[in-house]
């Protein structure tokens, strides 16, 4: 399915759904899948509405996007996050943030998702684009559509996103400072700001995929 994202796909009319600016959040650790899904949604007539499509590869950032921007639909493949050292907390927080937001889960692994992972649909990544389009439209029609912000202000600055990416990989403060050409104390400042913006107030963040090394 993912190899054909950029291909054309005829979709049925979505006359049952109110036409509005739709905000869709795509979550996937795989860069090619994520950008392919974004391109497919943006460049085909899957939905008879204008779209705002955002892609993310971090569950903590995704949770905040859901809470603050209130997307009309979330499409997520969580298998890339299941091998993290502490996957349960960010995954549970993600589902809590989704609440009543329609959620379509994509299945790239062999093990089925747990039954308590509430979603509108669970689809294999081998599902045809036509079937995926129908499920997306069906999910959007299950809840009344509300207006979403016309622009999505980034939660973190570009530098903070770089720090977060290396931090969640277990990179030490010294290595982060060297890679970004900043002072070691600046790394602590960035981490403090990230914790505040993402509402993670504990000193040793539980969303680290690897234990943080102490210099």
C-alpha positions as CSV (number, residue, x, y, z in Angstrom):
1,X,0.0,0.0,0.0
2,X,2.7,2.5,1.0
3,X,4.5,2.2,-2.4
4,X,1.3,3.5,-4.1
5,X,0.6,6.6,-1.9
6,X,1.7,9.0,-4.6
7,X,-0.6,7.3,-7.2
8,X,-4.0,8.6,-8.0
9,X,-7.1,7.2,-6.3
10,X,-10.7,7.8,-7.1
11,X,-12.8,8.3,-3.9
12,X,-16.5,8.5,-3.4
13,X,-18.2,11.8,-2.4
14,X,-18.3,12.6,1.3
15,X,-21.7,14.3,1.1
16,X,-22.7,12.9,4.5
17,X,-19.9,14.8,6.2
18,X,-20.0,18.5,6.7
19,X,-17.5,20.3,4.5
20,X,-15.0,22.1,6.6
21,X,-11.2,22.5,7.0
22,X,-10.2,19.1,8.3
23,X,-7.1,18.6,10.5
24,X,-5.6,15.2,10.2
25,X,-2.6,14.0,12.3
26,X,-0.4,11.2,11.0
27,X,1.9,9.4,13.5
28,X,4.5,6.9,12.3
29,X,8.2,6.2,13.2
30,X,8.8,5.4,9.5
31,X,9.7,8.6,7.6
32,X,8.6,7.2,4.2
33,X,5.3,5.9,5.4
34,X,4.5,9.2,7.2
35,X,5.5,11.5,4.4
36,X,3.8,9.1,1.9
37,X,0.5,9.2,3.8
38,X,0.7,13.0,4.0
39,X,1.3,13.3,0.3
40,X,-1.5,11.0,-0.5
41,X,-4.0,12.9,1.6
42,X,-2.8,16.3,0.3
43,X,-2.7,15.4,-3.4
44,X,-5.7,13.2,-4.0
45,X,-9.4,13.8,-3.8
46,X,-9.9,11.4,-0.9
47,X,-12.1,13.9,0.9
48,X,-14.3,16.7,-0.4
49,X,-12.8,19.2,2.0
50,X,-9.7,21.3,2.5
51,X,-7.1,19.5,4.6
52,X,-4.5,20.4,7.2
53,X,-2.2,17.3,7.5
54,X,0.5,17.1,10.1
55,X,3.0,14.2,10.5
56,X,4.8,13.3,13.7
57,X,7.3,10.6,14.8
58,X,7.1,11.3,18.6
59,X,4.2,10.2,20.8
60,X,4.7,12.9,23.4
61,X,4.6,15.6,20.8
62,X,1.6,13.9,19.2
63,X,-0.2,13.8,22.5
64,X,0.2,17.6,22.9
65,X,-0.9,18.2,19.3
66,X,-4.1,16.3,19.9
67,X,-4.8,18.1,23.1
68,X,-4.1,21.6,21.7
69,X,-5.1,21.4,18.1
70,X,-7.9,18.9,18.4
71,X,-7.6,17.2,15.0
72,X,-10.6,15.7,13.4
73,X,-8.8,12.4,12.7
74,X,-5.7,10.6,13.9
75,X,-4.0,7.9,11.8
76,X,-1.3,6.1,13.6
77,X,1.1,3.1,13.4
78,X,2.2,2.4,16.9
79,X,4.4,-0.6,16.2
80,X,7.5,1.5,15.9
81,X,7.0,2.7,19.6
82,X,6.4,-0.7,21.2
83,X,10.1,-1.6,21.4
84,X,10.9,1.5,23.5
85,X,12.3,0.9,26.9
86,X,9.2,2.3,28.6
87,X,6.4,2.2,25.9
88,X,3.3,1.9,28.1
89,X,3.1,5.4,29.6
90,X,3.4,7.4,26.3
91,X,1.1,5.0,24.5
92,X,-1.5,5.1,27.3
93,X,-1.2,8.9,27.4
94,X,-1.7,9.0,23.6
95,X,-4.9,7.1,23.8
96,X,-6.2,9.2,26.7
97,X,-5.5,12.3,24.6
98,X,-7.4,10.9,21.7
99,X,-10.5,10.6,23.7
100,X,-13.5,10.8,21.3
101,X,-11.3,11.8,18.4
102,X,-11.7,9.3,15.5
103,X,-8.6,7.0,15.4
104,X,-7.5,4.7,12.6
105,X,-4.6,2.3,13.6
106,X,-2.3,0.9,10.9
107,X,-0.8,-2.5,11.6
108,X,2.7,-3.1,10.4
109,X,3.7,-5.8,12.9
110,X,2.7,-9.4,13.2
111,X,1.2,-9.2,16.7
112,X,-2.4,-7.7,16.8
113,X,-2.9,-4.6,18.8
114,X,-4.3,-5.1,22.3
115,X,-8.1,-5.2,22.5
116,X,-8.2,-2.2,24.9
117,X,-6.6,0.0,22.3
118,X,-9.9,1.8,21.3
119,X,-10.0,2.8,17.6
120,X,-12.5,3.3,14.8
121,X,-10.6,0.8,12.6
122,X,-7.4,-1.3,12.6
123,X,-6.0,-1.8,9.1
124,X,-3.1,-3.6,7.7
125,X,-0.6,-1.5,5.7
126,X,-1.4,-3.8,2.8
127,X,-4.9,-2.5,2.7
128,X,-5.9,-0.9,-0.6
129,X,-6.0,2.8,-0.9
130,X,-9.7,2.6,-1.8
131,X,-10.5,0.7,1.4
132,X,-8.4,3.1,3.4
133,X,-10.2,6.1,1.9
134,X,-13.6,4.6,2.8
135,X,-12.5,3.9,6.4
136,X,-11.2,7.4,6.8
137,X,-14.4,8.9,5.5
138,X,-16.4,6.6,7.8
139,X,-14.3,7.6,10.8
140,X,-14.8,11.3,10.0
141,X,-18.6,10.8,9.8
142,X,-18.9,9.2,13.2
143,X,-18.5,12.4,15.1
144,X,-19.8,16.0,14.5
145,X,-17.0,18.0,12.9
146,X,-15.8,21.1,14.7
147,X,-13.7,23.9,13.4
148,X,-9.9,23.3,13.8
149,X,-7.3,26.1,13.9
150,X,-6.4,27.1,10.4
151,X,-2.7,27.1,11.2
152,X,-0.7,24.8,13.5
153,X,2.0,26.6,15.5
154,X,4.9,24.3,16.3
155,X,5.0,23.2,19.9
156,X,8.8,23.3,20.0
157,X,11.4,25.4,18.3
158,X,13.6,23.7,15.6
159,X,16.5,23.5,18.1
160,X,14.3,22.1,20.8
161,X,13.1,19.4,18.4
162,X,16.7,18.4,17.7
163,X,17.4,18.2,21.4
164,X,14.3,16.1,22.0
165,X,15.2,13.7,19.1
166,X,18.7,13.1,20.5
167,X,17.4,13.0,24.1
168,X,14.9,10.3,23.4
169,X,17.7,8.3,21.8
170,X,19.6,8.3,25.1
171,X,22.3,10.8,23.8
172,X,24.2,12.4,26.7
173,X,24.1,16.2,27.4
174,X,27.7,16.5,26.4
175,X,27.1,14.8,23.0
176,X,24.0,16.9,22.4
177,X,26.0,20.1,23.1
178,X,28.8,19.0,20.8
179,X,26.5,18.0,18.0
180,X,24.5,21.2,18.1
181,X,27.5,23.5,18.8
182,X,26.0,24.8,22.1
183,X,27.1,25.0,25.7
184,X,26.3,22.1,28.0
185,X,24.2,24.3,30.3
186,X,22.1,25.3,27.3
187,X,21.1,21.7,26.9
188,X,19.7,21.7,30.4
189,X,17.8,24.9,29.5
190,X,16.3,23.3,26.4
191,X,15.4,20.2,28.3
192,X,13.6,22.3,31.0
193,X,11.7,24.1,28.3
194,X,10.7,20.9,26.6
195,X,9.5,19.4,29.8
196,X,7.3,22.5,30.4
197,X,5.9,22.7,26.9
198,X,5.1,18.9,26.9
199,X,3.9,18.9,30.5
200,X,6.6,16.5,31.6
201,X,7.7,17.8,35.0
202,X,9.7,14.8,36.3
203,X,13.5,15.2,36.3
204,X,14.2,11.9,34.5
205,X,11.7,11.8,31.7
206,X,9.9,8.4,31.4
207,X,9.7,8.7,27.6
208,X,13.4,8.0,27.1
209,X,13.9,5.0,24.8
210,X,17.3,4.4,26.4
211,X,18.7,5.2,29.9
212,X,20.2,8.7,29.9
213,X,24.0,8.6,30.4
214,X,25.3,10.9,33.2
215,X,28.4,12.8,32.3
